[in-house]
């Protein structure tokens, strides 16, 4: 496992990497959910046979926490710094939850350099935080650990202040690279899926060749609730891009 930092102006972004680059299997860049640091991708980093990199976006994990700059465009510059510094080419991107909206924004601008895209349980929308956003997330405890152990309060305030909604639905058809959509189907899960049947239909309509993978024992937290299947499905997608 390799740990490093890349510089994006005055912001330093933490990256974890594992595996060796291969001419047969594309590398994978993992973008976690709202509060998730790179360490949350450890199951993928250690479970996949190919080259995998995961980043902690600004305000998460070991990355810098600027006082301003938390809209979509600012997060995309973090991704750009990682891709350029690590020389990623013909790579796949996986975005989970809110990270899926960053992944979509990135792919729509950079798909010519990519081999594929995996969206994990995220509507095609970069959402603007609603009322009570900071209060909710700053008090949330997941699997016994406070969210603020992974993401700084300043970053939550920054998102609430800076983020604006961007709906990518009308642009999904612009994607010409292979796309997989992972969706949780356990309606009784503590955290149910963020994808309604209507949203799923919009994905299918815009991307008829999209591969939809259903996780029947999972709600939204697919990477935790069906970890083995999750890793296997990501592996399958990567090897199919070889």
C-alpha positions as CSV (number, residue, x, y, z in Angstrom):
1,X,0.0,0.0,0.0
2,X,1.4,3.4,-1.0
3,X,0.4,6.7,0.6
4,X,1.1,10.1,-0.9
5,X,-0.1,13.6,-1.3
6,X,-0.6,15.6,-4.4
7,X,-0.8,19.4,-4.5
8,X,-3.7,21.3,-5.9
9,X,-2.8,24.9,-5.4
10,X,-2.7,25.4,-1.7
11,X,-4.6,22.2,-1.1
12,X,-2.9,18.9,-0.5
13,X,-4.9,15.8,-1.4
14,X,-4.2,12.4,0.2
15,X,-4.0,9.4,-2.1
16,X,-3.8,5.6,-1.3
17,X,-2.6,3.3,-4.0
18,X,-2.2,-0.5,-4.3
19,X,-1.4,-2.9,-7.1
20,X,0.7,-2.6,-10.2
21,X,-0.2,-1.0,-13.5
22,X,-1.1,-3.5,-16.2
23,X,-1.4,-3.3,-19.9
24,X,-4.4,-5.7,-19.8
25,X,-6.6,-4.3,-17.0
26,X,-7.3,-0.5,-16.6
27,X,-6.4,1.3,-13.4
28,X,-9.3,2.3,-11.1
29,X,-9.8,5.7,-9.4
30,X,-12.1,5.5,-6.4
31,X,-14.1,8.6,-5.3
32,X,-15.9,8.0,-2.0
33,X,-19.1,9.4,-0.6
34,X,-19.8,12.7,1.1
35,X,-17.6,12.1,4.2
36,X,-15.5,9.2,3.1
37,X,-11.7,9.4,3.2
38,X,-9.5,7.2,1.0
39,X,-9.2,4.6,3.8
40,X,-12.9,3.7,3.3
41,X,-11.8,2.2,-0.1
42,X,-9.4,-0.3,1.6
43,X,-11.5,-3.3,0.7
44,X,-11.2,-2.4,-3.0
45,X,-7.5,-1.4,-2.6
46,X,-6.7,-4.8,-1.2
47,X,-9.3,-6.9,-2.8
48,X,-8.7,-6.0,-6.5
49,X,-5.8,-7.5,-8.4
50,X,-5.2,-4.4,-10.6
51,X,-3.9,-0.9,-9.9
52,X,-6.3,1.0,-7.7
53,X,-6.0,4.6,-6.3
54,X,-8.4,6.3,-3.9
55,X,-8.4,9.9,-2.8
56,X,-9.6,11.9,0.1
57,X,-11.3,14.9,-1.3
58,X,-10.7,18.3,0.4
59,X,-11.8,18.4,4.0
60,X,-11.8,14.6,4.3
61,X,-9.3,12.3,5.8
62,X,-5.7,13.5,5.7
63,X,-6.3,16.0,3.0
64,X,-6.2,19.8,3.5
65,X,-9.3,21.7,4.7
66,X,-9.5,25.0,2.9
67,X,-12.0,27.5,4.3
68,X,-13.6,28.1,0.9
69,X,-14.0,26.1,-2.4
70,X,-16.5,23.3,-1.9
71,X,-18.6,23.4,-5.1
72,X,-18.5,20.7,-7.8
73,X,-15.8,22.5,-9.8
74,X,-13.5,22.7,-6.8
75,X,-13.8,19.0,-6.1
76,X,-13.1,18.3,-9.8
77,X,-9.8,20.1,-9.5
78,X,-8.8,17.7,-6.7
79,X,-9.5,14.8,-9.0
80,X,-7.6,16.5,-11.8
81,X,-4.6,16.9,-9.6
82,X,-4.6,13.2,-8.7
83,X,-5.0,12.0,-12.3
84,X,-2.3,14.3,-13.6
85,X,0.2,13.7,-10.8
86,X,-0.2,9.9,-11.0
87,X,-0.3,9.8,-14.8
88,X,-3.5,7.8,-15.0
89,X,-4.4,6.8,-18.6
90,X,-7.2,4.7,-20.0
91,X,-8.5,4.4,-16.4
92,X,-11.9,3.6,-14.9
93,X,-13.6,5.8,-12.3
94,X,-15.8,4.6,-9.5
95,X,-18.0,7.1,-7.6
96,X,-20.0,6.1,-4.6
97,X,-22.9,8.2,-3.3
98,X,-22.1,11.9,-3.6
99,X,-18.8,10.8,-5.1
100,X,-20.9,9.5,-8.0
101,X,-21.9,13.1,-8.9
102,X,-18.2,14.1,-8.9
103,X,-17.5,11.0,-11.1
104,X,-20.2,12.0,-13.5
105,X,-19.0,15.6,-13.7
106,X,-15.5,14.3,-14.3
107,X,-16.4,11.7,-16.9
108,X,-18.5,14.1,-19.0
109,X,-15.4,16.3,-19.4
110,X,-12.7,13.6,-19.6
111,X,-14.2,10.5,-21.0
112,X,-11.7,10.5,-23.9
113,X,-9.0,9.5,-21.4
114,X,-11.2,6.9,-19.6
115,X,-12.0,3.2,-20.1
116,X,-15.2,3.1,-18.1
117,X,-17.4,4.5,-15.3
118,X,-19.1,2.9,-12.3
119,X,-21.8,4.8,-10.4
120,X,-22.7,3.4,-7.0
121,X,-26.2,4.2,-5.8
122,X,-26.3,7.9,-6.8
123,X,-28.8,9.9,-8.9
124,X,-27.3,11.8,-11.8
125,X,-27.4,15.0,-9.8
126,X,-24.9,17.1,-7.8
127,X,-27.2,18.1,-5.0
128,X,-27.3,21.4,-3.1
129,X,-27.5,20.8,0.6
130,X,-30.8,21.6,2.2
131,X,-31.8,23.1,5.5
132,X,-30.2,21.4,8.5
133,X,-27.5,19.8,6.4
134,X,-24.6,20.6,8.8
135,X,-26.5,19.8,11.9
136,X,-27.6,16.4,10.5
137,X,-24.2,15.2,9.2
138,X,-22.1,16.6,12.1
139,X,-24.2,14.6,14.6
140,X,-24.3,11.4,12.5
141,X,-22.6,8.3,13.8
142,X,-22.0,5.4,11.3
143,X,-21.0,1.9,12.5
144,X,-20.2,3.4,15.9
145,X,-17.9,6.1,14.5
146,X,-18.8,9.9,14.4
147,X,-18.7,11.2,10.8
148,X,-16.6,14.1,12.1
149,X,-13.8,11.6,12.6
150,X,-13.5,11.5,8.8
151,X,-14.7,14.9,7.6
152,X,-14.1,18.3,9.2
153,X,-16.9,20.6,10.3
154,X,-15.4,23.4,8.1
155,X,-15.9,21.2,5.0
156,X,-19.6,20.6,5.9
157,X,-20.1,24.3,6.3
158,X,-18.3,24.9,3.0
159,X,-20.5,22.4,1.2
160,X,-23.6,24.0,2.6
161,X,-22.4,27.4,1.6
162,X,-20.8,26.8,-1.8
163,X,-22.5,23.8,-3.5
164,X,-25.1,24.4,-6.1
165,X,-27.3,21.8,-7.8
166,X,-26.2,20.4,-11.2
167,X,-28.6,17.9,-12.9
168,X,-26.7,15.7,-15.3
169,X,-29.7,13.8,-16.5
170,X,-30.0,15.6,-19.8
171,X,-26.3,15.0,-20.5
172,X,-26.1,11.3,-19.7
173,X,-26.5,10.4,-23.3
174,X,-23.2,12.2,-24.1
175,X,-21.3,9.3,-22.3
176,X,-19.9,7.0,-24.9
177,X,-17.7,4.9,-22.5
178,X,-19.0,1.8,-20.8
179,X,-21.1,2.6,-17.7
180,X,-22.2,0.4,-14.8
181,X,-24.8,1.4,-12.3
182,X,-24.8,-0.4,-8.9
183,X,-28.1,-0.1,-7.0
184,X,-29.2,-1.3,-3.6
185,X,-32.5,-3.2,-3.6
186,X,-33.2,-3.9,0.1
187,X,-36.0,-1.5,0.9
188,X,-35.8,-2.4,4.5
189,X,-32.2,-1.3,5.0
190,X,-31.5,1.2,7.7
191,X,-30.1,3.5,4.9
192,X,-32.3,2.7,1.8
193,X,-31.1,3.2,-1.7
194,X,-30.9,6.7,-3.2
195,X,-32.2,5.5,-6.5
196,X,-35.9,5.4,-7.1
197,X,-37.4,3.3,-10.0
198,X,-38.0,6.6,-11.8
199,X,-34.3,7.6,-11.6
200,X,-33.3,4.1,-12.7
201,X,-35.6,4.5,-15.7
202,X,-33.9,7.8,-16.6
203,X,-30.5,6.1,-16.5
204,X,-31.7,3.3,-18.7
205,X,-33.3,5.6,-21.2
206,X,-30.2,7.8,-21.6
207,X,-27.8,4.9,-21.4
208,X,-29.4,1.8,-23.0
209,X,-26.1,-0.1,-22.9
210,X,-25.6,0.7,-19.2
211,X,-25.0,-2.4,-17.1
212,X,-27.2,-2.4,-14.0
213,X,-26.1,-4.5,-11.1
214,X,-28.6,-5.0,-8.3
215,X,-27.6,-5.7,-4.7
216,X,-30.6,-7.4,-3.1
217,X,-29.2,-7.4,0.5
218,X,-28.1,-3.8,0.4
219,X,-29.7,-0.4,0.8
220,X,-27.5,2.6,0.0
221,X,-24.3,1.4,1.7
222,X,-23.5,-1.3,-0.8
223,X,-19.7,-1.3,-0.1
224,X,-20.3,-2.4,3.5
225,X,-23.5,-4.4,3.2
226,X,-22.4,-6.7,0.3
227,X,-18.7,-6.2,0.3
228,X,-17.7,-9.5,-1.4
229,X,-20.2,-9.1,-4.2
230,X,-19.2,-5.4,-4.6
231,X,-15.5,-6.2,-5.0
232,X,-16.3,-9.1,-7.5
233,X,-18.6,-6.9,-9.6
234,X,-16.0,-4.1,-9.8
235,X,-13.4,-6.7,-10.7
236,X,-15.7,-8.1,-13.4
237,X,-16.2,-4.6,-14.9
238,X,-12.5,-3.8,-15.0
239,X,-11.6,-7.1,-16.6
240,X,-14.3,-6.7,-19.2
241,X,-12.6,-3.4,-20.2
242,X,-9.3,-5.2,-20.9
